Amino acid sequence: MRRCPDCGFPRRFARFMEWHSDGTIVGSVKPKIPVMFLEVSEWDSIYDTLADAIGAPIEHIVIEAQKYIGKDLYAMVRALYWNIDARRVPNNRFLRPQWLARLIVAGMGNDLAGLGAGRVRVESYAAGDHLSLRFSDPCMIPMVVGNCLGIYESVEQMDGSNATHRLEDGELVVCMTHAEGKPESEERLYLEEVEGGTGPLSFQRCGRCGVPVPMCRSVAWDLSKGIIRNPRTWEREEMVAVQSINSILRELERELGEDVIRIVYDAQKAYSRRRLEGSGKDDPAGFWEEYLTGMALRGLGYPVRFETSPSSVTVEIHNAYNQDLYAAKVAAGLEAVTGSVADIEWQTRDRRCDVYTVTAGRG
């Protein structure tokens, strides 16, 4: 994949990703999917904590919610390839041979690998019957399986599908087949519309490709393996649709109750607090600037108002990727600065505008 000669950012991704001054990243082709870069271990930690606390499987909920992101991803990738649409080809084995499926996936390989979820290849395909994919270096497995189902249903033009998955020698194998009827969850698992806007941020941008220069320095792609890493921490990251997290958490809350939000808030705060160990005490103002800007560069949002005191912060934010998880990150930041446990008090709770104060008081 060609890279920008000035900053080294992959030119393909620079063309279809737009960084906005409100701390969001939105795709430049329709459907305009808001995306973010999320640490793999961060989501794994939240997922594991939630599953342990509930004491019941949640994988099926994540897969079903993620399926609708997969359908949007298919539409976006199709647009990148001049709207070449496999759905126009009659769904039979003569016009959709297995070799053609392998050729298409291989041709799109770098774009799919650029999402950071590993490298994919077709293991077996029979039009109208099944599709089997194999991923090397996989991560966030339930999300990957959900994406595969969404793409499969889009290409095969069907209402429902079934999937099984397994790990073989460190590789993920996803096997999908046709299913009769629409899933009961279809009406619930909608995707909220999210648009990039304007905000107080300004970035130094690459003069050639327009990507913020700090972002160019904070992500590194290994497209041969489908891996994204933060070169400073070497943590693995994945490019995730913003609506994905919200759709998953909304469905988990519907099925499992309001405690889900408290559990994920506590899990996010604990994870972020561990990652921030030793930060911020010597220079709180510098810490907050770097911390908030770093989240904005990764598409997590940015406050329109952020007021600090030695033991508290007040935040007003309109566009956080998820209001509860963003607030948990802020609380973790205050705990890192003060060394004390932080509590949150919400003044306004709305998916489009939240106002809250986080106060550190207990040592």
N, C-alpha and C positions, 0 to 999 in steps of 0.2 A: 504494500500500500504506500502510495506517495505521501511524503511529508512536506510541510511548509519549509522552504529553505531558510527562512529567517528564525522561526521559533521551534521547529521540529514537531509541531502538532500534526496528527494525521489529517490531511487535507479533506478527505471524505467526511470526517466527523465535523470539521470546522464549517463545512458547507451546510450541514443540516442541523446544527445546534446553534442557538442564539442565547447569549448571556445578557440578561436584562438588569437594569439598575435597581430592581427591587429584590435581587437575590434569587431569581428563578432562571432556569434553563428550559427553553421551549424549542421543540423541533420546528424547523422552518418549512417542512412539507406537510401536507394534510394527510391524515389527521394530525394536528399539532399536539404532540404528546409532550407534556412537561416531564422532564427527567431529572434525576439526581444521581450523584455518585455516593454509594453507601458502602461502608466497610462490611465485608462478608462476616467477620467475626462479631460485628455489632448486631446484625440481624439474627445470626445463629444464637447469640446469647439471649436476646429477647425471646426468640422462638422457644428455646429450651426451657427458659424460666417459666414461660406461660404454660407449656405442656406439662411441666413438673407440678406447677401450682394447681392446675385443673385436674390433673390425674387422669386425663382422657386423651385419646388421639385427636389432634387438630389438623393433621396433614391434609385430610380430604377437604377441609374448609379452605385452606390456603390454595390448594390446587384449583378448586372450583372458582374461587374469586379471581385468581390470576388468569384464568382462561380468557376472560374478556379483555385483558391487557394484550394477550397473544393475538387476538383478532385485530386490535388496533396496530400492533407491531407489524402484522402481515400487510395491512393496508399501507403503512408507512414505507416499508421496504419495497413494496410493489411500486410505489410512486418514485422511489429512487431509481428503479429500473424502468423508467419511462412507461409506467402503468402496464407492464406486462402482467397479464392476469391469467393464472392457470385455470381459473374457473371457466374460462371461455372454451377450454378444451373438453370435449365430451368425456364423461367419467367412465371410461372402459380401459381394459388392459392393453388394447391394441394402440390406442392413441396416447395413452399415458404409461409407457413401458417403464420398468424399473431403472433402466440405464438413463432415461431422461430425468427422473427424479434425482438420481445421483449427480448428474451433470448440473442441474439447477442449484442444488445445495452446495456443490463444490464452487460454482461460480459466485455464489453469495457468501462464500466462506469467511472472507475477511470482515464483511459487514456484521455477520452473526458473531464472529469471534470478538469483534470490537465491543460487544455488550459486556464481555468479561466473564461469561458463564461457561467457558471451556470451548473446545473445538468439536464441531458436530459433523457426522457423516451418516449417510443412509445405510442401514444394514439390510433392510428388506422392505419392499413396497409392492402392493398389488392394488391398483385403482379399484375403489368401491369395496375394498375388503379390509386392508390393514396398512399400517406404516410403522416401521421399527427404526428408531434412531439411536445412535451411540455417541456419547459425549466423553471426550478425554478431558481430564482436569476439571471436573464439574464442581459447582458450588451452588448454594441456595437451591437445593434439589427440588423441593415442592414447587417453588416458583418456576423453575425450568420446565417441570412436567406440565404445569398449568399453561405456560406459554406454548408448549408443543401442542396441547389439545386445542387451544384457540386457533393456531395456524392450521392444524389438520382439519378442523371443522370448516374453516374458511375455504380452504382449497377444495375439499370434497363436497362442499355445499350441503351440509347436513345439520340437523338440529341438535344432535347429541352424539357423544362418543364415550368410550371407555378407555382407561389406561391402566397399565401395570408398569412398574419400574423396579429395577434391581441394580445392584452394584456388582460388577464383574472385574476383578483385578484392578480396582480403583476407577473403572470407567462406569458411567451411568448408561443403562440401556432402558429406553422408553418404548413400550409396545402399545400401539393405539389401534382400536377397532371401532367399527360403526356401532351405534346404539339406536334403539327405537325411541322416538318421542323426545320432547324437550325436557330438560331438567327443571325440577320445581323451583330452583333458586334463580331462574333466569330473570324474573322481574325484580328481584331484590338486588342482584349483583350488577347494579348500574355503575357507570363511571362518571364522577362529577366533572363538570367542565372547569378547566383551570387555564388561565391565560397569564402570560407575562405582562407586567405593567412597568410603570416608572417608579423610581424610588430615589433615595439619597445617595446611592453608591455611584462611584465613578472608578473605572478600571483603566490602568495602562494597558493598551491593547497592541497586539502585533499589527504593524502597519500593513502587512500583506494579507493575513487571513482573518484578522479581527478578533481572535481569541484573546481573552485577558492573559497578559504575560505571566502573572503568578500561577494561573491554572496550567499553563504549558509546563511549568517547572514542578508541578505537584502531582502529575499523573504520568505513568509510563506503561505503554502497551507492549505485551508480547503476543503478537497476533498468531504466531505459530502455535501457541498453546491456548489462546483465548483467555488471557489473564491480564488484568489491570492491577497495577500496584502503585502505592504512594512511595516515591523514591526516598523520601525522608524517613519513613517508619518501616517501609517494606511490607506494610499491611496490604492484603488483597482487597480490592474494591470491585463492585459491579455497578453497571449503569442500570438503574431501576426506574420504572415509570412512577411518578409521584402518586397517581391515583391508585396504584397497586397497594401501597401500604394502607391507605384509607379504606379501600374496598375490603381488604382482608380483615382489618380491625373492626369495621362496621359489622361484617358478617359474624365474626367471633363474638362480638358483644351481643348480637341478636340471639345467637344460639346458646351462649354460655353465661350471659348476664353482665351487669355493670361492673363487676369486679375485674373484668378484663382490662379496662382502662387503667385502674389503679395498679394492676400487676405490671402492665407494660411501662407505665410511668416510672415505677420503682426500679424495674429492670434496666430501663434506659439510663436513669440517673446513676445507678450503681456501675454500669459499664463505662459511662463517660467519666465518672469520678476516678475510676481506676486508670483510665487512659490519660487523665490530667494530673496524675500524682506529681507533686513538686512544682506545679506551674502557678504563676500569677501572684505569689505572695510579695515578691520584691517590686513588681511594677504592675499593679492592678489595671491601670489605664491602658498600658500597652498590651496586657494580656487580653482584655476585652476587645480591643480593636482587632487584634490578630485572630482571636477565637471567632468572633461574629463574621468577620470578612471571610475566613476560611470556610465557614458553613455556607455563606452566600455563594462563594465560587463553586461549590458542589451542588448548588441548586436547592438548598434547604430553606431559603428565605432570608429576610433581613428586616429588623424592626424599623418602624417609622418613628418610634420614640423609645429611647433607652436611657433611663436616669439611674445614676448610681450614688450610693453612700457607702461608708465603710462596711456596713453590715447588711445592705439590701440593694436590690435592683428592681426597677419598675419597667415593664415592657409593654409596648403596644405593637402588635404585629398583625398584618393583614393577609399574609401570603405564605405562612409556614407550610412546609410539606405535610406536616401533621402537628396540630397545635399542642397536643399533650406531649409528644416526643420532643418537640422543640423546647417546650417549657422545662422538661426534665434535663435537657442539655444545659439550659441556662442555670438551673438549680445546681447541677454538678459543677459548673464553672464557679458559682459563688462559694460552694464548699471548698473548691481548690484554693480560692483566694483567701478565704477566712479561716479555713481549718475547722469549721463548725458545721453542724447539720443544718440544712436549709429546709424551710417549710414554704409552701406556696399558698397565696390567697388570691382567688380569682375575682376580679371586678366585672369583667365581661367575658362570656364564653360563647363564641360563635365561630363557625368554621371559617368565616371570612374576616373576622376581626376579634382578636383576643386582647384583653388588658389584664395584667396580673402583677403582683408584687411578690418577690421571693426574698425571704428574710432569713438570715443565719443567726441562730441564737444559742443552740446547744453545742457544747464542745464534744 
